[in-house]
Amino acid sequence: MANRTRRIVSYKVRKGIFKLGVLILGIFAFLPAYFLETDIRDFDDGVQKDFAAYVLETSASIFNNTMEQSFIVSYEIESIEEVEGKPISSVIIAYTAFGLPYAEIIVNENTAYVNKKLLFQK
């Protein structure tokens, strides 16, 4: 009877450690992407804030494949190019879980395209 009780306790301990491990893995998977994500509230200028919102919305809609959309957990605006104080283009990096860069996206006033996919680069 004591042997059976030890197996049950051992099983519960292993199950608890497994759940804890999955929780820690989940935290490490999505936490870096959260810190890399661009927050629109960081922009002071109203024109830049509007352009940043447009850029992030366009970047999110550029991937038409559902599989690719599920990989990406955050977007970061790397740079905004301005001419005479008016933003004209931007470079965005799309990140996957664990903070791995997936793609570099270029967004202009009228177009958006994937410049290169970084995750599968040789």
N, C-alpha and C positions, 0 to 999 in steps of 0.2 A: 504494500500500500504506500509506503514512504517513497519507493522508487517511482511510482506513478505520479505522486504529488510533485516530485522533483522535475519530471518531464513536463508537467503542465506549467509549473513556474518557469522553467527554462524556455518553453515555447512562448509564454507571455513576455518574458524579458526580450527574447529575440524579436518578437513582433513589435514591441515598444521601441527598440533600437532601430528597427527598419523604418518605422514611422518617423522617428526623429531624424534619421538620415535623409529621408525623402523631403522633409520640411527644410532642412539645411540646404539641400541641393536646390530646392525651389527658390529659396532666398538668394542663393548665389547666382542662380540663372537669371533672375529678373531684376535684381537690385542694380547692377551696373548699368543696364539699359535705362533705368529710371533716372539715374544721375546724368546720363549723356543726353537725355531728351531736352530739346529746346523749349523754353517757356516764353510765350509771347509777352508776358508781363515784364521780361527783362529789357525790352526795347522802350526807350523813353520817347522817341519821336513818333508821332501819329502816323506819318507816311511809312516809316520803316515797320511799324507794328502792323499796319494793314498789309504791306507787302509780305511780311513774315507769315501772317495768317494765310494769305493766298498761296505762298510757296509750300507751306506744310500741307495744306489741303490738296494742292495739285500733286505733290509728292506721294501722298497716300493713295491717290486715285490712279497713278500711272501704272501700277502693277495690276494687270488684268487677270492674271492667273491666281486662282484662289490659294494654291499651294504656296506661292511666293508671298502672298498677303499674310498667310498664317506664320511664316518665318519671322517677319519683321515685327518688332515690339516697340521701336522708337525711332524717331528721326531727329537729327541734329543739323542745324544750319551752321555750316562751316564758314561760309563767307557770303557777303552781299556786296555786289559791285554797284557803285553809284557813279552817275555822271551828272555833274552840277546839282548835287544834293538829291537827285531822283534815283531810286533803286531800279536797275534794269535787269540784273540777273543774279542768280544765287547758286551756290553749290551746297547740296544736302547729302549727308551720309545716313543711310538706313542701317540700323543695327538689329541684330538677332539676339536671341538669348545669350547670356554670358558676356554681353557687350561686344560681340564679334561684328565687325563691319560687313555688311552684305553687298551694298551697292552705292555707287556715287551717282547722284542725280543732278542734272543741270536744269534749272528752271529759268526761262526768260519771261518776258512780258506776255508772250503769246504761245510759247511752246514749252514742253518739258520732255526730257528724254533721259534714259539711263546711259551715262557715259561709260561706265565699266562696272562689272560685278567683281567686287573685291574678295569675297569669301572663297570663290572657286578659282582664284588666280594662281597660275603656276609660278 
